[in-house]
Structure formats: C-alpha cells, structure tokens
Amino acid sequence: MQNLYKLAAAIFIAGACSVVHAEKTRVILDTDANNELDDQHAIAYTLFSGNDFEVEALTINRTSGGGSVQDHYAEAERVVKLCNLGGKIKILTGADGNFDDIKDDLVNPNHDGYEAVDYIIKRAHATVDKKLVLLPIGKLTNIALALKKDPSIAPKVRIVWLGSNYPARGEYNQDNDLPAVNYVLDSAAPFEIAVVRYGKPSGTAAVKASLAEIKEKMPGAGPRISTPVVGRHGGEFSTFGDYSVNLFVKMGHESRALFDVAAVAIVKDPSWARSSTIPAPKLVGKNWAGRPRNVREIVLWEDFDREKIMADFYQTMQNPVLVK
C-alpha cells in the first residue's frame, strides 16, 4: 500500500510539472531587427525560451535607423538561423512605410506590409483558447494596421509594446510612427507599455549589459549550427553567443541597454517589473496629454528588476530550450 501511495504521489507531481510547462504563451514578435543590437538579443531570448513561449512568427517593420525593410528581414533571418531554427520559424515582411501612408490602402490585397498584417489577423482568429500576445519591440505600424484592417481581433490579442518615455516626450520607437501609437491607444485591444525612459532608473533603459559581461558570459552560448552565418558586420558565426559578442564590440560602448529583452522578460515573468493601470493618454505632436476621464485604460510597466532579468537572460542563453 505504501508503494501505491508513493506511485500516486509521483504521478501527481509529474502531472503538475507537465501542466506548468504546457501553459505556454502564444507570441508574435514584431521587430525592426537591424536597428542596433537589442532586437537581436530579444529574438534569441524569445526563441530560446521554449518552456514559456509558442512563437507563431516574427514580423518585420522598418524604422529610420536600420536600412530597408529587407535589411531588417535579413538580420532577423540571420538570428533565427543562429538559433538553429532556420526554416522553422516564420519571418514575415511588414510595413516599410508608416500607418498614415498605408491605412487608406488596406483594401489593396498587396498593400505595404500585408504579409505581416494578414498573418497577425489570421493567428488572432486561430481556434485556440489562449490570447495571442503581440510583442512589438519597434514601431507600432504593423499592429495598428492589423487593428484597422480587422477591428474584431481586439479582444483576441494582448499588445505589450516596448516604447515611449511616458510621461516625458520622445523615444525612438514612438517617434518612428506617432499616428500608429494614437491608433492603438484608441483601439479596444488590451495595451501595455514597457517604458524606455532614457537615462532614468525606472525604465527598460536601466536593464543594461556591459561589454565585459558579454565577453565573459556569451562566447559559444546557444546551439552550434553546422553552416556558419555571415554577420551584419562581416565575419562568420556558428553560435548566437559569438554573434552577440561581435555586435557589442562593433557598437563600441562599455555598456548598452537591452531594452527589448526587458519587454520579453515581463511577458515571461510579470514579477520582474511593476505595473499600474492608467486612463489611456494620447500624443499631441510628440508630447503626451493625459485624458483622466478616459474610460479606456492601459497598463504601464516600470521599475524593471535588472538583476533578475539579466540572470534569466544569461541562463537562457547558456541553457536554451528551443521553441516549437
């Protein structure tokens, strides 16, 4: 009888553990991958977090600092290959232009960004019982276009955006498409902002990695691929970790914020930042204007736990579980 109790307990524990790992978050990561270096690290962090995420696609957009939309696509493809997932993760070309350039052309089936926009809509409507998390770590153009093209996806998605210095003005992702930000703010979709706040300890700007740390922890990290990938700055790489070191060296800074990694991290574990709910503001030009009577609310994420986020990032890089 005692052995039966032990067997039952073992089955219960195994079952409980399997339930924990089975409840994965459905994600589409929307990225301007060729801009600096945080997007590449966020992509790898997501793709190596197979116990946490079901990655349905990477969608691409162009921002002002990273060349053409094809350049952004090429960098995303490079990272996916270095994660040993080449040909296994969809990479879809999104908007080259901005929301106001495209919104009136959505009746055209081949409008700018249609591949990414249509796929976002398709997966939002997928017959599953879990919301699709849209994780834009660049401008909000693809997300705004998807909501404009099919507003019925709003209750089926959760948007977690890396952007803005709210309540201060400015920020790269925000300023690359101001009308897209306002469109999402006024939509019915659940909307969360992981604030950047350049130079302040309360935003993702505080989640930094030093060059020395990267040189110590990242060489050889991740799976080793059989066919090396040529990097953005030249050279050949067989692991993402080695490419990470190259990106940091070429950037030429002693430390660098991994803004986008922090946005991925809070989807993995919300305890790594502090959230609050506010009436949705709006942008007037580049300045924020509060709307205290607005019944539409959004979530702000701030006060990111740099130590826990970076510890999980390095652990994930060194012990990757590839998404399926």
Sequence and secondary structure as in RCSB ss.txt:
>XXXX:A:sequence
MQNLYKLAAAIFIAGACSVVHAEKTRVILDTDANNELDDQHAIAYTLFSGNDFEVEALTINRTSGGGSVQDHYAE
AERVVKLCNLGGKIKILTGADGNFDDIKDDLVNPNHDGYEAVDYIIKRAHATVDKKLVLLPIGKLTNIALALKKD
PSIAPKVRIVWLGSNYPARGEYNQDNDLPAVNYVLDSAAPFEIAVVRYGKPSGTAAVKASLAEIKEKMPGAGPRI
STPVVGRHGGEFSTFGDYSVNLFVKMGHESRALFDVAAVAIVKDPSWARSSTIPAPKLVGKNWAGRPRNVREIVL
WEDFDREKIMADFYQTMQNPVLVK
>XXXX:A:secstr
 HHHHHHHHHHHHHHHHHHHHH  EEEEEEE TTSSSHHHHHHHHHHTBTTTEEEEEEEE   TTS  HHHHHHH
HHHHHHHTT TTTS EEE  SS HHHHGGGTTSTT TTHHHHHHHHHHHTSS SS EEEEESS SHHHHHHHHH 
GGGGGGEEEEEE  BTTBS  HHHHT HHHHHHHHTSSS EEEE   TT TTSGGG EEEHHHHHHH TT S   
SS EE TTS EESSHHHHHHHHHHHHT SEEE HHHHHHHHHH GGGSEEEEEE  EEETTEEE  TT S EEEE
EES  HHHHHHHHHHHHHS B   
